[in-house]
Amino acid sequence: MTDAQDEAITADALTDPDNPPADALLARRGRPVSDNPKGRVTIRLDNDVLSHFRAQGPGWQTRVNEALRKAAGLD
């Protein structure tokens, strides 16, 4: 393929509405940026406390956060 052919194919692809540039597709991947990001910490909890929250199923970390917010008087 010549450079001219490659440029012609690229130009056609860029004008095709059904073929958006890959940059636009890749920019949408992942989690949206949060207005209030959470910090990452390591905390040691008693096994029975951890088991209690994990037994309630997915979302246990959110429930631990809610319990700590309530205990700290933040909610």
BELWOMO-V799597 format. One record per residue. N is the residue number from 1. RES is the residue in one small letter. NEAR is the number of other ideal C-beta (glycine too) atoms within 8 Angstrom. Layout:
n-><N	N>
res-><RES	RES>
near-><NEAR	NEAR>
//
This chain:
n-><1	2	3	4	5	6	7	8	9	10	11	12	13	14	15	16	17	18	19	20	21	22	23	24	25	26	27	28	29	30	31	32	33	34	35	36	37	38	39	40	41	42	43	44	45	46	47	48	49	50	51	52	53	54	55	56	57	58	59	60	61	62	63	64	65	66	67	68	69	70	71	72	73	74	75>
res-><m	t	d	a	q	d	e	a	i	t	a	d	a	l	t	d	p	d	n	p	p	a	d	a	l	l	a	r	r	g	r	p	v	s	d	n	p	k	g	r	v	t	i	r	l	d	n	d	v	l	s	h	f	r	a	q	g	p	g	w	q	t	r	v	n	e	a	l	r	k	a	a	g	l	d>
near-><3	5	5	6	8	9	8	8	8	8	8	8	8	8	6	7	4	3	6	5	6	6	6	8	9	7	6	5	5	3	4	4	5	7	3	4	5	6	4	3	4	3	4	3	7	5	6	6	8	9	8	8	12	7	6	8	5	3	7	10	7	7	10	10	9	9	9	8	9	9	6	6	5	5	5>
//
